[in-house]
């Protein structure tokens, strides 16, 4: 399973709303949330709030084999949970236009300590996401 990490600026004044929606996801919408992540191929999804001098940012970490599939699920799916998440989090709090494609990140460095006797996979990080 590969890690995929990205960040999106939170619109000014929307941090408390974002926190409220994430609490709702982890409460009354938990079953829908689990189903959505399964359909998107997400094994782990973490949301981190980063405070910066330029404003708050949402940092997301996924464990997935295919981040493009996860973005597609969040931006295009008509499932009720995904529609709610898109309207409340993606559009209202992050200001992302779901019609715009989400560009994949470019890995600049991947330092990993290799244990004695282990073989390092020779594929590049970007190649590992191509299906």
C-alpha positions as CSV (number, residue, x, y, z in Angstrom):
1,X,0.0,0.0,0.0
2,X,1.3,3.4,-0.9
3,X,1.1,6.7,1.0
4,X,-0.3,9.7,-0.9
5,X,-0.2,13.1,0.9
6,X,-1.6,16.4,-0.3
7,X,-2.7,19.7,1.2
8,X,-5.4,22.2,0.3
9,X,-5.8,25.7,1.8
10,X,-9.0,26.2,3.9
11,X,-11.0,29.2,3.0
12,X,-10.8,32.1,5.5
13,X,-13.4,31.6,8.3
14,X,-14.2,28.0,7.4
15,X,-11.9,26.1,9.8
16,X,-14.6,25.6,12.4
17,X,-17.1,24.5,9.8
18,X,-14.6,22.0,8.5
19,X,-14.0,20.6,12.0
20,X,-17.8,20.3,12.4
21,X,-18.2,18.4,9.2
22,X,-15.4,16.0,10.0
23,X,-17.0,15.3,13.4
24,X,-20.2,14.6,11.6
25,X,-18.4,12.2,9.2
26,X,-16.9,10.3,12.2
27,X,-20.3,10.3,14.0
28,X,-23.7,10.0,12.4
29,X,-22.3,9.5,8.9
30,X,-19.6,6.9,9.8
31,X,-21.2,4.0,7.9
32,X,-21.6,6.1,4.7
33,X,-18.0,7.3,5.1
34,X,-16.7,3.8,5.4
35,X,-18.6,2.7,2.3
36,X,-17.3,5.7,0.4
37,X,-13.7,5.0,1.3
38,X,-14.0,1.3,0.4
39,X,-15.5,2.3,-3.0
40,X,-12.6,4.8,-3.5
41,X,-10.0,2.2,-2.7
42,X,-8.8,4.1,0.5
43,X,-7.5,1.9,3.3
44,X,-6.5,4.9,5.5
45,X,-7.6,8.5,5.4
46,X,-6.2,11.0,7.8
47,X,-7.0,14.7,8.0
48,X,-4.5,17.1,9.6
49,X,-5.1,20.8,10.3
50,X,-2.0,22.8,9.7
51,X,-1.9,26.4,10.9
52,X,0.4,28.7,8.8
53,X,1.0,32.4,8.7
54,X,-0.9,32.4,5.4
55,X,-3.9,30.7,6.9
56,X,-5.1,27.2,7.8
57,X,-4.5,24.2,5.5
58,X,-6.0,20.8,5.4
59,X,-3.3,18.1,5.0
60,X,-4.6,14.7,3.9
61,X,-2.8,11.3,4.0
62,X,-4.2,8.3,2.1
63,X,-3.1,4.8,1.9
64,X,-4.2,3.6,-1.5
65,X,-3.0,2.0,-4.6
66,X,-4.7,4.5,-6.8
67,X,-5.1,8.2,-5.7
68,X,-6.8,9.1,-9.0
69,X,-9.6,6.7,-8.2
70,X,-10.0,8.3,-4.8
71,X,-10.1,11.8,-6.3
72,X,-12.7,10.7,-8.9
73,X,-14.9,9.2,-6.2
74,X,-14.8,12.4,-4.1
75,X,-15.3,14.8,-7.1
76,X,-17.7,12.9,-9.3
77,X,-19.7,10.3,-7.4
78,X,-23.5,10.8,-7.0
79,X,-23.7,8.7,-3.8
80,X,-25.4,10.7,-1.0
81,X,-22.4,10.8,1.3
82,X,-20.1,11.9,-1.5
83,X,-22.5,14.6,-2.6
84,X,-22.7,15.9,1.0
85,X,-18.9,15.7,1.4
86,X,-18.3,17.5,-1.9
87,X,-20.8,20.3,-1.1
88,X,-19.8,20.8,2.5
89,X,-16.0,20.1,2.6
90,X,-14.6,20.3,-0.9
91,X,-16.7,23.3,-2.2
92,X,-17.8,25.2,1.0
93,X,-14.7,24.9,3.1
94,X,-11.9,24.4,0.6
95,X,-13.2,26.3,-2.4
96,X,-12.3,23.6,-4.8
97,X,-14.2,23.4,-8.1
98,X,-15.1,19.7,-8.5
99,X,-15.1,20.1,-12.3
100,X,-11.4,20.8,-12.2
101,X,-9.2,17.7,-12.3
102,X,-7.0,17.3,-9.2
103,X,-3.4,17.1,-10.3
104,X,-1.2,14.4,-8.8
105,X,1.7,15.5,-6.7
106,X,5.3,15.2,-8.0
107,X,7.6,13.3,-5.7
108,X,10.9,15.1,-5.3
109,X,12.6,12.9,-2.8
110,X,12.0,9.4,-1.3
111,X,14.7,8.6,1.3
112,X,14.1,5.4,3.0
113,X,16.4,3.4,5.3
114,X,17.0,0.1,3.8
115,X,17.5,-2.8,6.2
116,X,20.3,-5.3,5.7
117,X,19.2,-7.9,3.3
118,X,16.1,-6.1,2.0
119,X,15.7,-5.4,-1.7
120,X,14.4,-1.9,-2.6
121,X,11.7,-1.8,-5.2
122,X,13.1,-0.2,-8.3
123,X,9.9,1.3,-9.6
124,X,9.5,5.0,-9.2
125,X,6.8,6.4,-6.9
126,X,4.8,7.8,-9.9
127,X,5.1,4.5,-11.8
128,X,3.6,2.7,-8.8
129,X,0.3,4.6,-9.2
130,X,-0.1,4.0,-12.9
131,X,-2.7,1.4,-13.7
